[in-house]
Amino acid sequence: MIARAATDHHWPRVDVKAGTNAGPGVNGGLQGTVKSPMNKGRGYKIPGCGLAGDWPGAWTQTYAQVDTEAGPHGFDEYYFVAQVAGLSQIAGEFMQVTPLVIDLGWGELKTAVIALKDPAALAQYVDVFRKVEAGSHEQARSGLKDLAAKHVALNKLIDPQLARLS
């Protein structure tokens, strides 16, 4: 969702962080963590997202403030509009998402699957998740059961997701 908004609005820079020590990001690198008011949902075990553009960013984002090398002339009104458009797109998509799709259990399961270092298991997880996104819950349940049979160590994380798909 964030990558799509960044691409749609031609953002030259994107920095996505997770609320906890998460697995690798979309490019394989480790995700940084954020400890800010924007990320309180995870502490309550509910999904959420905090959004801030480069200008005027959240109070913790000093790289884009007036006292940096950018200076007052570093403000780009076109980039600002592109950021607001992208952030609005993300907020709009969150308002339309099915809560099951953003359930925190999917991220915990994906992190465990990645730790297996088994490309087939990761591909199977991605296939299952795409079925959840598409609303094909029976097919997703079947895929999760198959993943559980092949990787018994994942059952503790798979069982709650199977229950949510019922």
C-alpha positions as CSV (number, residue, x, y, z in Angstrom):
1,M,0.0,0.0,0.0
2,I,2.8,2.4,0.9
3,A,5.0,1.4,-2.0
4,R,2.0,1.9,-4.3
5,A,1.3,5.4,-3.0
6,A,5.0,6.3,-3.3
7,T,5.1,5.0,-6.8
8,D,1.8,6.6,-7.9
9,H,2.9,10.0,-6.7
10,H,6.6,9.8,-7.7
11,W,8.1,10.2,-4.2
12,P,11.9,10.3,-4.5
13,R,12.4,9.0,-1.0
14,V,10.4,6.6,1.3
15,D,11.4,5.5,4.7
16,V,9.0,2.8,6.1
17,K,9.5,1.6,9.7
18,A,7.9,-1.1,11.7
19,G,6.5,-0.8,15.3
20,T,8.6,-3.7,16.6
21,N,11.6,-5.7,15.6
22,A,10.1,-7.0,12.4
23,G,11.6,-9.2,9.7
24,P,13.1,-7.9,6.5
25,G,11.5,-5.2,4.5
26,V,10.4,-5.4,0.9
27,N,14.0,-5.0,-0.3
28,G,15.4,-7.6,2.0
29,G,17.0,-5.2,4.5
30,L,16.0,-5.0,8.2
31,Q,13.2,-2.5,9.0
32,G,14.0,0.2,11.5
33,T,11.7,0.7,14.5
34,V,9.6,3.7,15.5
35,K,8.8,4.6,19.0
36,S,6.3,7.4,18.6
37,P,2.7,8.3,19.4
38,M,1.8,7.4,15.8
39,N,2.5,3.8,16.5
40,K,0.5,3.1,19.7
41,G,-1.7,0.5,18.1
42,R,0.8,-2.3,18.3
43,G,1.0,-1.9,22.1
44,Y,-2.7,-2.6,22.3
45,K,-2.3,-5.5,19.8
46,I,-4.3,-3.7,17.1
47,P,-3.0,-2.7,13.6
48,G,-2.3,0.9,12.8
49,C,-0.2,3.2,10.8
50,G,1.4,6.5,11.4
51,L,2.0,8.8,8.5
52,A,4.3,11.8,8.1
53,G,5.7,13.6,5.1
54,D,9.0,15.3,4.8
55,W,7.5,18.7,5.3
56,P,6.2,19.5,7.8
57,G,7.0,16.1,9.3
58,A,6.3,14.8,12.7
59,W,8.2,16.6,15.6
60,T,10.9,13.9,15.5
61,Q,11.8,14.4,11.9
62,T,14.5,17.0,12.0
63,Y,16.0,16.3,8.6
64,A,13.3,18.5,6.9
65,Q,13.0,21.3,9.3
66,V,14.1,24.9,8.7
67,D,17.3,24.5,10.7
68,T,18.8,21.8,8.4
69,E,20.9,22.2,5.3
70,A,17.7,22.5,3.2
71,G,16.9,25.8,4.8
72,P,13.7,27.8,4.2
73,H,14.3,27.6,0.4
74,G,14.4,23.8,0.5
75,F,10.6,23.7,0.6
76,D,9.2,22.2,-2.6
77,E,5.5,22.9,-2.9
78,Y,5.0,20.3,-5.7
79,Y,6.7,17.6,-3.6
80,F,4.5,18.7,-0.7
81,V,1.4,18.2,-2.8
82,A,2.6,14.8,-4.0
83,Q,3.2,13.8,-0.4
84,V,-0.2,14.9,0.8
85,A,-1.8,13.1,-2.2
86,G,0.1,9.9,-1.4
87,L,-0.6,10.1,2.4
88,S,-4.3,10.7,1.6
89,Q,-4.3,7.6,-0.7
90,I,-2.8,5.5,2.1
91,A,-5.3,6.8,4.7
92,G,-8.2,6.1,2.2
93,E,-7.0,2.5,1.6
94,F,-6.8,1.8,5.3
95,M,-10.4,3.0,5.7
96,Q,-11.5,0.4,3.0
97,V,-9.4,-2.6,4.1
98,T,-11.0,-5.6,5.6
99,P,-9.7,-5.9,9.2
100,L,-8.7,-9.5,8.7
101,V,-6.1,-8.5,6.1
102,I,-4.3,-6.1,8.5
103,D,-4.4,-8.5,11.5
104,L,-1.0,-8.4,13.2
105,G,-0.9,-12.2,13.2
106,W,0.0,-12.2,9.5
107,G,3.1,-10.2,10.1
108,E,4.2,-12.5,13.0
109,L,3.6,-15.6,10.8
110,K,5.5,-14.1,7.9
111,T,8.5,-13.3,10.1
112,A,8.5,-16.9,11.3
113,V,8.2,-18.2,7.8
114,I,11.1,-16.1,6.6
115,A,13.2,-17.4,9.5
116,L,12.8,-20.9,8.1
117,K,14.9,-19.8,5.1
118,D,12.6,-22.0,2.9
119,P,11.7,-20.2,-0.4
120,A,8.8,-22.6,-1.0
121,A,7.3,-21.9,2.4
122,L,7.6,-18.2,1.8
123,A,5.9,-18.5,-1.6
124,Q,3.1,-20.6,0.0
125,Y,2.6,-18.0,2.7
126,V,2.4,-15.2,0.1
127,D,-0.1,-17.3,-1.9
128,V,-2.2,-17.8,1.2
129,F,-2.1,-14.1,2.1
130,R,-3.1,-13.1,-1.4
131,K,-6.1,-15.4,-1.1
132,V,-7.0,-13.7,2.2
133,E,-6.8,-10.3,0.5
134,A,-9.0,-11.6,-2.3
135,G,-11.6,-12.9,0.1
136,S,-11.0,-16.5,-0.8
137,H,-11.0,-17.7,2.8
138,E,-11.6,-21.4,2.1
139,Q,-8.6,-21.6,-0.2
140,A,-6.6,-19.6,2.3
141,R,-7.6,-22.1,5.1
142,S,-6.5,-25.0,2.9
143,G,-3.2,-23.3,2.2
144,L,-2.6,-22.6,5.8
145,K,-3.4,-26.2,6.8
146,D,-0.9,-27.4,4.2
147,L,1.8,-25.0,5.5
148,A,1.1,-26.2,9.0
149,A,1.5,-29.9,8.0
150,K,4.8,-29.1,6.3
151,H,6.1,-26.9,9.1
152,V,4.7,-28.0,12.5
153,A,6.8,-25.3,14.3
154,L,4.5,-22.7,12.8
155,N,1.3,-24.2,14.2
156,K,1.2,-21.8,17.2
157,L,1.0,-18.9,14.7
158,I,-1.1,-20.6,12.1
159,D,-3.9,-21.8,14.4
160,P,-5.1,-18.2,15.4
161,Q,-5.2,-17.2,11.7
162,L,-7.2,-20.3,10.8
163,A,-9.7,-19.4,13.6
164,R,-10.0,-15.9,12.2
165,L,-10.7,-17.3,8.7
166,S,-13.7,-19.4,10.1
